[in-house]
Amino acid sequence: MDTSSHTIQTLFDQLGLPSSETAIETFIKNNHLDRDIPLERAAFWSAGQAQFIHEALEEDADWAEIVDQLDAQLRH
């Protein structure tokens, strides 16, 4: 069982995305998500990324809290 603390940087690593502070800020700035689109259905995810996000939220996995935080930031 993975008991490590997850951060936005580790989430981006898990998703295979650049995880520097600048890269994350740029990703969030360049990707807006409308209120009626579920996070895992955003057009900017690959199929694998979308599946990971879906499972994290569906199973209320240890990643769910940080995924929720990313969701909120993308709805700026």
Backbone as numpy.savetxt, mean C-alpha at the origin, in Angstrom:
# Nx Ny Nz CAx CAy CAz Cx Cy Cz
5.98 -16.98 12.20 5.14 -15.80 12.20 6.02 -14.57 12.20
5.69 -13.63 11.35 6.43 -12.38 11.24 5.91 -11.40 12.28
6.74 -11.07 13.25 6.31 -10.15 14.31 6.99 -8.80 14.19
7.65 -8.55 13.07 8.33 -7.28 12.89 7.32 -6.15 12.72
7.76 -4.96 13.03 6.92 -3.77 12.88 6.98 -3.33 11.43
5.83 -3.09 10.84 5.78 -2.68 9.45 5.68 -1.17 9.36
6.39 -0.63 8.40 6.38 0.80 8.13 5.99 1.00 6.67
5.79 2.24 6.30 5.50 2.53 4.91 6.66 2.08 4.02
7.89 2.21 4.52 9.05 1.78 3.75 9.05 0.26 3.56
8.75 -0.50 4.60 8.73 -1.96 4.46 7.57 -2.40 3.58
6.46 -1.66 3.61 5.35 -1.98 2.72 5.75 -1.77 1.26
6.41 -0.67 0.97 6.86 -0.44 -0.40 7.88 -1.50 -0.82
8.76 -1.90 0.09 9.68 -3.00 -0.20 8.90 -4.27 -0.55
7.91 -4.58 0.26 7.09 -5.78 0.05 6.38 -5.73 -1.30
5.98 -4.56 -1.71 5.28 -4.38 -2.98 6.24 -4.30 -4.17
7.54 -4.30 -3.88 8.53 -4.23 -4.95 8.69 -2.84 -5.53
8.38 -1.85 -4.74 8.47 -0.45 -5.18 9.66 0.23 -4.51
10.21 1.26 -5.14 11.27 2.02 -4.49 10.78 2.54 -3.14
11.61 2.42 -2.12 11.13 2.71 -0.77 11.87 3.84 -0.05
12.59 4.64 -0.81 13.20 5.80 -0.16 12.09 6.80 0.19
12.38 7.68 1.10 11.38 8.68 1.50 10.91 9.49 0.30
11.86 9.89 -0.55 11.53 10.67 -1.74 10.66 9.87 -2.70
11.01 8.61 -2.92 10.24 7.76 -3.84 8.81 7.57 -3.35
8.65 7.38 -2.06 7.31 7.20 -1.49 6.50 8.49 -1.63
7.11 9.62 -1.31 6.41 10.90 -1.45 5.99 11.13 -2.89
6.87 10.81 -3.83 6.55 10.98 -5.25 5.42 10.06 -5.68
5.46 8.81 -5.22 4.39 7.85 -5.55 3.05 8.37 -5.06
3.00 8.83 -3.83 1.75 9.32 -3.25 1.28 10.58 -3.96
2.22 11.46 -4.29 1.87 12.70 -4.99 1.33 12.40 -6.40
1.86 11.39 -7.06 1.49 11.10 -8.45 0.34 10.12 -8.60
-0.14 9.54 -7.52 -1.21 8.54 -7.60 -2.33 8.91 -6.65
-3.40 9.42 -7.20 -4.58 9.77 -6.41 -5.63 8.67 -6.58
-6.33 8.37 -5.53 -7.35 7.33 -5.55 -8.69 7.95 -5.17
-9.67 7.82 -6.05 -11.00 8.33 -5.77 -11.65 7.54 -4.64
-12.54 8.19 -3.94 -13.20 7.61 -2.77 -13.92 6.30 -3.06
-14.47 6.15 -4.26 -15.28 4.97 -4.57 -14.49 3.79 -5.14
-13.18 3.91 -5.24 -12.35 2.82 -5.76 -11.62 2.15 -4.60
-11.83 0.85 -4.41 -11.08 0.15 -3.36 -9.58 0.19 -3.67
-8.77 0.27 -2.65 -7.33 0.39 -2.82 -6.76 -0.68 -3.74
-7.17 -1.92 -3.55 -6.59 -3.01 -4.34 -7.01 -2.97 -5.81
-7.99 -2.13 -6.15 -8.43 -2.01 -7.55 -7.83 -0.81 -8.28
-6.93 -0.13 -7.63 -6.29 1.03 -8.27 -5.52 0.57 -9.50
-5.59 1.38 -10.53 -4.97 1.03 -11.82 -3.45 0.96 -11.75
-2.83 1.57 -10.75 -1.38 1.61 -10.70 -0.73 0.37 -10.08
-1.50 -0.60 -9.59 -0.94 -1.83 -9.02 -0.79 -2.91 -10.09
0.22 -3.74 -9.92 0.31 -4.96 -10.72 -0.66 -5.96 -10.10
-0.90 -7.06 -10.77 -1.81 -8.08 -10.24 -1.31 -8.61 -8.89
-0.01 -8.84 -8.78 0.55 -9.35 -7.53 0.44 -8.35 -6.39
0.68 -7.09 -6.68 0.55 -6.05 -5.66 -0.90 -5.94 -5.20
-1.82 -5.96 -6.14 -3.25 -5.88 -5.80 -3.66 -7.06 -4.94
-3.18 -8.24 -5.27 -3.51 -9.44 -4.50 -2.97 -9.33 -3.07
-1.74 -8.86 -2.92 -1.16 -8.69 -1.60 -1.99 -7.72 -0.76
-2.35 -6.59 -1.33 -3.15 -5.59 -0.62 -4.51 -6.17 -0.24
-5.14 -6.84 -1.18 -6.45 -7.45 -0.91 -6.35 -8.43 0.25
-5.37 -9.32 0.21 -5.22 -10.32 1.28 -4.88 -9.67 2.62
-4.05 -8.66 2.60 -3.70 -7.98 3.85 -4.93 -7.40 4.52
-5.81 -6.81 3.72 -7.02 -6.20 4.28 -8.08 -7.25 4.60
-8.27 -8.20 3.72 -9.30 -9.23 3.90 -9.04 -10.08 5.14
-7.78 -10.42 5.34 -7.41 -11.30 6.47 -7.06 -10.50 7.72
-7.17 -9.17 7.64 -6.77 -8.29 8.74 -5.37 -8.67 9.22
-4.50 -8.90 8.25 -3.13 -9.33 8.52 -2.34 -8.24 9.22
-1.14 -8.58 9.65 -0.32 -7.59 10.35 0.07 -6.42 9.45
-0.09 -6.57 8.14 0.16 -5.47 7.21 -1.04 -4.52 7.10
-2.20 -4.90 7.59 -3.43 -4.15 7.36 -3.35 -2.70 7.83
-2.75 -2.45 8.97 -2.70 -1.09 9.50 -1.91 -0.16 8.57
-0.76 -0.59 8.12 0.05 0.26 7.25 -0.58 0.37 5.86
-1.26 -0.68 5.40 -1.99 -0.61 4.13 -3.10 0.43 4.25
-3.80 0.44 5.37 -4.84 1.45 5.61 -4.25 2.86 5.60
-3.07 3.02 6.16 -2.43 4.33 6.18 -2.10 4.79 4.76
-1.58 3.86 3.94 -1.28 4.19 2.55 -2.57 4.56 1.82
-3.62 3.80 2.06 -4.93 4.09 1.45 -5.34 5.53 1.74
-5.25 5.93 2.98 -5.64 7.29 3.37 -4.77 8.33 2.69
-3.48 8.07 2.58 -2.58 9.04 1.94 -2.85 9.17 0.45
-3.29 8.10 -0.19 -3.58 8.14 -1.62 -4.91 8.82 -1.93
-5.69 9.10 -0.92 -6.98 9.77 -1.13 -6.90 11.25 -0.77
-5.72 11.83 -0.93 -5.46 13.24 -0.61 -6.23 14.20 -1.48
